[in-house]
Amino acid sequence: MAKSYQISKEQIVTRPLAFLAPVGIVFIVMFLLMPVMVTLLSVEGNISNITASDMKGMVIVMPFILACIPFFTYSRRQIIFNAADHTIYRQTIFRRKPLLKFNEAGDIVLKIGMGQSYYLKALADRYGKGYRISSSFSGEKDKDKHEFEEVVLPAIRQMLALQPAANLVYNSKVLFEAGILNYYTEHPQGYILKPGGLLKLLPGLIILGLGACYGWYTVITNPGGDKALAVGTSVGFVFMVFAFTKRLIFDTSARQVIVYYLGLPISRYALANFAGFNIVRKTYNGLYSGTDVRLKFQKPSSHSTTDVTLADFNKTNPIEPFIAETEYVLSKAGSGSAKL
């Protein structure tokens, strides 16, 4: 339990899904042992009889091992109670998302299902699911549950009771200057956009990886295998990997926005040519499918502009703070005041 929470004067951090990491390890070990055991049984325990073709099972289980990655990414998720700005955040491996202000937090309730976990409700949504703030406990006799109730819950309630000074005004620029950024992180070249939206590509990456492995397995083991499936899924997998490795860096020394793929700089945009933001509402078959936030750049020796997509939001309420943070990064990168 000691590793699933941290308490200090400035903030309280809990890791409600920390238990997923050992679960992921168990699945990976299981997937690795399955082809090994099958191979040993096929050669009747005689290791010297093992050939390269006997190890093809290792190739088959690789996509299943990749599918265990979310166990480890979700296990790193944190709930942060920040006393500096009286805000509760959800921290993932890519970004920090504000959930509630302290004065918007409601009751902390215990929910019982497969296990027991504590959830924080919002005042505006008392009947909603709430936000999970504790790990899963086995029951009333669980020592970790008693520790959470005796140590963490009182500290959280005490911090939530804090009231901001009457003259305190929320100033995002002050927080930015203090290094509190939700969508960007500092980089040796300047600032890099956290690739939070790229997690949407992970399911497709896993499915295409499974399809490619299956397709090539049928082609290798059967001359009449479906080559179209193997080639098609492999090409899709390569393009998905290419998209998954996209990174945007705001280079403060070169005064450029640089787009990287596979770790290589593919395109550069001079901040001197920055022409504002472009907010694009997307639809698919008439249904809302998200909103893009893009940077507009004036093309040299031309009256036209080109866009660079920064982020894709399913909801519109994070767009305003995202733009405010981007304006700060642009100003630090030497573009002057950003405009919308």
N, C-alpha and C positions, 0 to 999 in steps of 0.2 A: 504493500500500500504506500510505502514511503516514496516510491517513484511516480505515483499517480496524482500527486498534488504538491504544490509549493505555496507557502504563505510568507509574505513579507509585508512591510508597511505600505509599499507602493502598489502591490497587486497580489491577487490570489489566482493561482493557475490550477485547474483540474484537467485531467486527461480521462474523460468518461469512457473512451473506447480502447484504453491501453491493453485490455485483455485480448484484443484481436491479434496482437503480435505473436504470442505463443500459439494461438490457433493456426495462424498462417504457417508457422514453423512446422507444426504437426502435419499439415496438409502437404507441404513441400517434401518432408521426409517420407511421407506415405507414397507420394507420386514417384519419388526417386527409387523407393524400394520395390514397387510393384514390378517394373520391367526387369529389375535385377533378379527378383525371386522367380519370375516366369522363365528367364534365361537359364538360371541354375537348375530349375526343374526339367527344362527341355534337354539339357546336357547331362542330366542325372548327377549333378554335383561335380562333374569333372571339368574343372576350369580350363584345362588345356584344350578342350574341344570347342570352346567358345570362338566363334568367328565374328567378323565385322557385321554380317547380316543379322546375327543374333541380337545385336545391340540396337536394331531399328526401333525397338520399343522406346528407347530414350528420346528419339526424335518425336515420337507420337505424344509423349507426356510433356514436352517442353511448353506447348500452349497452355496446358493446365497449370504448370508452374508459374507461367506469366500471369495467369488469371488470379494467382494468389497475391499479386502486388497490392490490390486494394486493401487487403488485411493490414498491411504495414502502413499504407498512407493514411487510412482511417485511424489506426492506432496512435498516430502522431497528432490527431486533432485535439485542440485545447479549448477550454472555456476560460476566458480571462476577465477578471473583475479588476478594472483599472481605476485606482483612486484619483489619479491625476486629472482625468477628464470625466469621472463619474459615469463610465460607460462599460457595458459588458460586451466582450468581443468573442467571436469564434475564430480561432486561428487554425488554418490548415497549412499544409506544407508549402502552399503557393501564396496565400494571401490572408489578411486579417479583415474579417467582416464585422462591423458593428451590429449588435443585435438589439440592445435596449440601453436607455439611460437608467441610472439607478432609480430615479423617481417613476420610471415606467415598469419596474419589476414588481410582480405580485407575490403570491405565495410560493413556498417551496414544498412540494408534495412528494410522497413516496408512492411509486407505482409498482404493482406486483403483477408479474406475468411469468415468463420463463425464469426470471430472477427478480430481484428487487433493486430499483434504481430511483434516485432522486431527480426530480424535474423542477425547473423554475418556470412559473407561469408569468405571462405578461398581464398587467392590469387591464389592458384593452382586449384581452382574449383569455378570460378566466376558464373557458370551457375548451380551449384548444389543447393541443398536445403538449406545448411547452418546450423548453430546451433542456436536454439531458445534461446534468452537471456532475454525475457520479458514475463510477463503474457499476458493474452488476454484482449484486451480493446474493449469496446462496440462501440466506435466511436470517432469522433474528439472532442466531448464535454466531453469525459470521463476525470474526474479530475485526475485519476490515470495515464492516458496517458500523460497529461500535466506535472505531477510530474516526470514521468520517463524521458521525453524529456528535462526537465529543470534541473534535478538533476543528474540522473544516466548516461544518454548518454554523457554529457560533461565530467564527471569523467572517464568514460570508454575510451573515445577518448584521454583524457589527459594521462591516464596510458599507452595506446597502443603506444603513441608517445615516451615513454621513450626508450632510447637506452642503452644497456649494455656498461659498460666501455670497452675500447679497449683491456685491458689485462684480462678481465673476462673470465675464462674458466669454462665451466659447469663441475662440479665435483659431481657425484651422491653420493659419500660417504659423502661429506660435508652436502648434503641435508638429507641423512639418519641419520647422527649424530644429525641433528637439529630436528629430529622426523618427517620429511616429508616422509611418506611411503604411497604408493598407494595400495599395495596388502596385507600388514600386519598391525597389530595394537598391541600396547603393552598390555601385559597381566600380572597379578600377578605372573604367573609362567615363563614368558618370553615374547614370541611373539605368536600371534594366526593368522592363515591365514584367511583373510576375505572371507566369503562364497559367493562371487559374482556369481560364476558359478551355485550355487544351485537354483538360480531363474529360470533356465531352467526347473526345476522339478515342479514349481508351477502350470502350466497349467495341467499337468498330475495329480497332487495332487487334483486339483479342480474337474477334470473330473471323477476320480476314486471315490472321495467323493460323487459326485452327483449320480454315478452309484450305490454305496453301499447304500446310503439312499433310492434311488428308489427301489432297489432290496429287502431290508429288509421291506420297506413299503408294497410292494406287498405280501411278505410272511406273514406279520403280519395280513394284512386285508383280505387276500385270501389264504385259505389253499392250493390251487393249484398254488401258486406263484412260480416264477422262483428262486429256492434256489441256483441253480448253479451260476446265475448272482450275487446274494447277496454274496455268499461265495467267488467267484472269485474276484469280485471288492473289497471286504473287505480285502482279503489277499494282493492284489495289493496295496491297500491304505496303509496297515501296512508297507509293504516293502518300499513304497515311502516315508512315514514318517521317517522310519529308515534311508534312504539315505539322506533325507533333513536335518537331525540333525547331519550329519557328521561334525566334527570340527578337525582341526590339530593344535596342540600346540607344539611349540619348547620350551621345558623346559630347561632354562639356568642353573638351580641348579642341576637337575638330569642328564643334558647333554643327553637328549632323545627327540625324536619326538614321541608324544603320539597322537593316533587316538581315538577320542571320538565318540560314537553314543548314542543318547538319554541322553547325559550328563554323560555317563559312559566310563571310559578308557577301550577300547577293545584290543588295541595292542600297544606295545612300541618298539621303534627302537633306539638302542644306537648310538649316533653320532660318537663314536669311530669306528663304523663299516661302516660309510658313504663311498660309493665307487664311487660317481659321479652322474651326471644327465643322464637321459634316455629320449630322445625326440622321441615320437612315433607318426608318421603320420597315421591317421586312414582313412579308406575308407569303404563305404557301397555300395554294388553292383557296384563296380568300380568307385564310385564318392567320392570325398574328403568330409569327414564328420568332420574334426577337427584335432587338434594336442594336444596330451597329454604331459605335462611336469611332469616327475616322478623323485623321488629320488631312487637311488640304494643303498642297504645295503647288506654287506657281511653277509651271514649266519654263525653263530658260528660253528666251526669245520667242515666247508664245503667250497668248491671252488665255489659254486653257489651263486647267489644273489637273492634278493627279491625286488620288486618295490613298492613304495608308490606313488599313483597319487596325485599331488598337484593341478593341474588346467587343464582345457580343453579350448583351444582357437579355435575360428572359423577362425581367421586370425593369420598370423605368425608374424606380426610386433610388437605385445606386448610381444612376448616371450623373446627377449633379455633383455628389462628392468625388466621383471619379474625375470629372472634368476639372474640378477645383484642384485636385492633386496633380493632374497633368499640367495645368497652368503653372503650378509651382515648379514642377520639373523643367518645363520649357523655359521659365525665367532663369532658373539655375543654369540651364544649358546655354543661355545667352541669346534667347530669341526675342527678348523684350516682353511686353505684356501680351498674353494670348488673347485672342478675340473670338467671339462666337457669332 
